[in-house]
């Protein structure tokens, strides 16, 4: 499988945030993804793999989320002729329903249903949406999660996130919008930290999720069909 995957471990940067307990868990998933995807033949760029906090904490980017997103852009632009996929790995808040899903770019500043070909919208991110469906289903089947029914089963529009619902963009999507046509971008939520904790904390879960995603990427070696 020939592809480049840019990985980030959610909230492992100086601006923090996220679900309580998420910060401690996302490196387990990121390192499993990096290991499994490399064994599957992908070139993996895990942003927090070689960076540490000022206090020496590993798997930590010493800068705000905006800088993490800009690093994703820098890496992708250094690979102009390569197939590139961005995966930002997270765990959902305990107050939400259980299950796994993936968030796809959908700029809340753009009128819903806009046909503007330049917009980073739901309509114009068909490849990310199709990949999100496959990834969510594969992770659920491999690790024992249910598929969360969001905007669609397994897929949530950026507009429906807590940030997007307030009319703002997720930083990871805002900074990578210029790469929409050549890099599918997903924020993967690996279950609900309270309701799915037994699955999330099982030692085998990160590798099972990673193998499922590796299989999806291998099957998607050609452009993902348009979803309308």
C-alpha positions as CSV (number, residue, x, y, z in Angstrom):
1,X,0.0,0.0,0.0
2,X,1.5,3.3,-1.1
3,X,0.3,6.3,0.9
4,X,1.4,8.9,3.4
5,X,-0.6,9.2,6.6
6,X,-0.3,12.3,8.8
7,X,-1.3,11.4,12.4
8,X,-1.9,13.6,15.4
9,X,-2.8,12.6,18.9
10,X,-5.7,14.7,20.0
11,X,-5.1,17.5,22.6
12,X,-1.4,16.6,23.0
13,X,-0.3,20.2,22.7
14,X,0.0,23.3,24.8
15,X,-3.6,24.5,24.3
16,X,-4.9,21.2,25.8
17,X,-8.7,21.0,26.0
18,X,-10.7,18.0,25.1
19,X,-12.6,15.4,27.2
20,X,-11.2,14.8,30.7
21,X,-9.0,11.7,30.4
22,X,-8.6,12.0,26.7
23,X,-5.2,13.6,26.8
24,X,-3.8,10.5,28.6
25,X,-5.2,8.1,26.1
26,X,-4.7,9.4,22.6
27,X,-1.0,8.6,22.4
28,X,-1.8,4.9,22.8
29,X,-4.0,5.1,19.7
30,X,-1.5,7.2,17.7
31,X,1.4,4.9,18.4
32,X,-0.6,1.9,17.5
33,X,-1.8,3.5,14.3
34,X,1.8,4.5,13.4
35,X,3.1,1.0,14.0
36,X,0.3,-0.9,12.2
37,X,0.2,1.5,9.2
38,X,4.0,1.4,8.7
39,X,3.8,-2.4,8.7
40,X,1.1,-2.1,6.1
41,X,3.4,-0.1,3.9
42,X,2.3,3.4,4.6
43,X,4.7,6.2,5.3
44,X,3.5,7.7,8.6
45,X,4.2,11.2,9.9
46,X,3.1,11.2,13.5
47,X,3.5,14.8,14.7
48,X,4.0,14.1,18.4
49,X,6.3,11.1,17.9
50,X,9.6,13.0,18.3
51,X,8.5,16.1,20.2
52,X,8.1,16.5,24.0
53,X,6.7,19.0,26.4
54,X,9.0,21.6,28.1
55,X,8.8,19.3,31.1
56,X,10.0,16.3,29.2
57,X,6.5,14.6,28.6
58,X,6.6,12.5,25.4
59,X,4.0,12.5,22.6
60,X,3.4,16.2,23.1
61,X,3.7,19.1,20.7
62,X,5.3,22.1,22.3
63,X,2.9,24.6,20.7
64,X,-0.8,25.5,20.3
65,X,-3.3,23.6,18.1
66,X,-2.9,26.2,15.3
67,X,0.8,25.2,15.0
68,X,-0.1,21.5,15.0
69,X,-2.5,22.1,12.1
70,X,0.1,24.2,10.3
71,X,2.6,21.4,10.6
72,X,0.1,19.1,8.9
73,X,0.0,21.5,6.0
74,X,3.8,21.8,5.9
75,X,4.2,18.0,5.7
76,X,1.5,17.6,3.1
77,X,2.9,20.3,0.9
78,X,6.3,18.6,1.1
79,X,4.6,15.6,-0.6
80,X,3.1,17.2,-3.7
81,X,2.7,14.0,-5.8
82,X,1.8,11.6,-3.0
83,X,-1.4,10.1,-1.8
84,X,-1.9,11.7,1.7
85,X,-4.5,11.1,4.4
86,X,-4.9,13.1,7.6
87,X,-6.1,11.3,10.7
88,X,-6.6,13.3,14.0
89,X,-7.2,10.8,16.8
90,X,-9.7,11.6,19.6
91,X,-12.1,10.2,22.1
92,X,-15.7,11.6,22.5
93,X,-17.0,13.4,25.6
94,X,-18.8,11.4,28.2
95,X,-22.0,13.5,28.0
96,X,-22.5,12.4,24.4
97,X,-24.0,9.2,23.1
98,X,-21.8,6.1,22.9
99,X,-20.1,4.9,19.7
100,X,-17.4,5.7,17.2
101,X,-17.6,8.2,14.3
102,X,-15.5,10.5,12.3
103,X,-15.8,14.3,11.9
104,X,-15.5,15.7,8.4
105,X,-14.8,19.3,7.3
106,X,-17.9,21.5,6.8
107,X,-17.2,25.2,7.2
108,X,-20.1,26.8,9.3
109,X,-19.4,30.1,7.7
110,X,-20.6,28.8,4.3
111,X,-24.3,28.7,3.7
112,X,-25.7,25.2,4.0
113,X,-26.0,23.5,0.7
114,X,-23.7,26.1,-1.0
115,X,-22.5,25.1,-4.5
116,X,-19.4,27.3,-4.3
117,X,-16.7,25.0,-5.6
118,X,-14.1,26.7,-3.4
119,X,-15.9,26.1,-0.1
120,X,-14.6,23.7,2.4
121,X,-18.1,22.3,2.8
122,X,-19.9,19.0,3.3
123,X,-20.8,18.9,-0.4
124,X,-17.1,19.5,-1.5
125,X,-15.6,16.9,0.9
126,X,-17.1,13.8,-0.6
127,X,-13.9,11.9,-0.4
128,X,-13.5,12.6,3.3
129,X,-17.2,11.7,3.9
130,X,-16.9,8.3,2.1
131,X,-13.7,7.5,3.9
132,X,-15.4,8.4,7.3
133,X,-18.2,5.9,6.6
134,X,-15.7,3.1,5.9
135,X,-13.4,4.0,8.8
136,X,-16.2,4.2,11.4
137,X,-17.7,0.9,10.3
138,X,-14.4,-0.9,10.2
139,X,-13.3,0.4,13.7
140,X,-16.7,-0.5,15.2
141,X,-16.5,-4.0,13.8
142,X,-12.9,-4.6,14.8
143,X,-13.0,-3.2,18.4
144,X,-16.6,-3.7,19.4
145,X,-17.9,-0.2,19.4
146,X,-21.3,0.7,17.9
147,X,-21.4,3.2,15.1
148,X,-22.6,6.6,16.3
149,X,-25.5,8.0,14.3
150,X,-24.5,11.7,13.8
151,X,-25.1,13.7,10.6
152,X,-25.1,10.3,9.0
153,X,-24.2,6.9,10.5
154,X,-20.6,7.1,11.5
155,X,-20.1,10.6,10.1
156,X,-20.5,14.0,11.8
157,X,-20.4,17.4,10.0
158,X,-18.0,19.9,11.5
159,X,-21.1,22.1,11.9
160,X,-22.5,19.7,14.5
161,X,-19.5,19.8,16.8
162,X,-19.6,22.0,19.9
163,X,-17.2,24.4,18.1
164,X,-18.9,24.4,14.8
165,X,-22.3,24.8,16.4
166,X,-21.1,28.1,17.7
167,X,-20.2,29.3,14.2
168,X,-16.4,28.7,14.5
169,X,-14.1,26.4,12.6
170,X,-12.1,23.5,14.1
171,X,-8.5,24.7,13.9
172,X,-7.4,21.5,12.2
173,X,-9.8,21.9,9.4
174,X,-9.5,25.6,9.0
175,X,-5.7,25.5,8.5
176,X,-5.8,22.5,6.1
177,X,-8.7,23.7,4.0
178,X,-6.4,24.6,1.1
179,X,-5.5,20.9,0.8
180,X,-9.1,19.7,0.5
181,X,-8.8,18.5,-3.1
182,X,-5.8,16.2,-2.4
183,X,-5.9,15.1,1.2
184,X,-8.9,13.5,2.9
185,X,-9.1,14.8,6.5
186,X,-10.8,13.0,9.4
187,X,-11.1,13.6,13.1
188,X,-11.7,10.1,14.4
189,X,-13.6,9.8,17.7
190,X,-12.9,6.4,19.2
191,X,-16.0,5.9,21.3
192,X,-17.4,7.7,24.4
193,X,-14.9,8.0,27.2
194,X,-17.5,7.0,29.8
195,X,-19.9,4.7,28.1
196,X,-17.3,2.9,26.0
197,X,-14.5,3.0,28.6
198,X,-14.1,-0.8,28.8
199,X,-13.5,-1.0,25.1
200,X,-11.3,2.1,25.0
201,X,-9.0,0.9,27.8
202,X,-8.7,-2.7,26.7
203,X,-5.0,-3.2,25.7
204,X,-5.8,-4.6,22.3
205,X,-8.2,-1.9,21.2
206,X,-5.8,0.7,19.7
207,X,-4.1,-2.0,17.5
208,X,-7.5,-3.4,16.4
209,X,-8.7,0.1,15.4
210,X,-5.4,0.7,13.6
211,X,-5.6,-2.6,11.6
212,X,-9.1,-1.8,10.6
213,X,-8.1,1.6,9.3
214,X,-5.1,0.1,7.5
215,X,-7.4,-2.3,5.7
216,X,-9.7,0.6,4.7
217,X,-6.8,2.6,3.3
218,X,-5.5,-0.5,1.4
219,X,-9.0,-1.0,-0.2
220,X,-9.1,2.7,-1.0
221,X,-5.9,2.9,-2.9
222,X,-7.8,4.6,-5.8
223,X,-9.8,7.7,-5.3
224,X,-12.8,7.2,-3.1
225,X,-16.0,7.2,-5.2
226,X,-18.1,10.4,-5.1
227,X,-20.9,10.4,-2.5
228,X,-23.8,12.7,-3.3
